[in-house]
């Protein structure tokens, strides 16, 4: 007996976009954790990226459209900002590619941003990257 085929919610679809972006980053060697905070001192010094998916749209129309932001906080990498932005662009493309195959939702807009990247002592880079997606129901 197979499970019922319920239509995916918009949050399910946004999670799928997130997983595509994360898979792209992991394929490039980035260590990704799906937590907002870190409390392990050893992990704090190791290269890593933390991410969070949050709903940005406050329009009050839950069945119309939603904007989601995947924030990727990177720390401790020796990549240059140009390389970090290229990785973000690849994550955006991976999410968009998956977005063309969503059953009930369509990607109206997707964009990658480098909100800030700072050089830390020792030459490592830290910063925040964002992939924003605006989803709406398919007609």
Buried (B, 14 or more C-beta within 10 A) or exposed (E): EEEEEEEBEBEBBBBBBBBBBBBBBEEEEBBBEEEEEBEEEEBEEEBBBBBEBEEEBEEEEEEEBBBBBBBBBBBBBEBEBEEBBBBBBBBBBBBBEBBEEBEEBBBEEBEBBBEEBEEEEEEBBBBBBBBBBBBBEEE
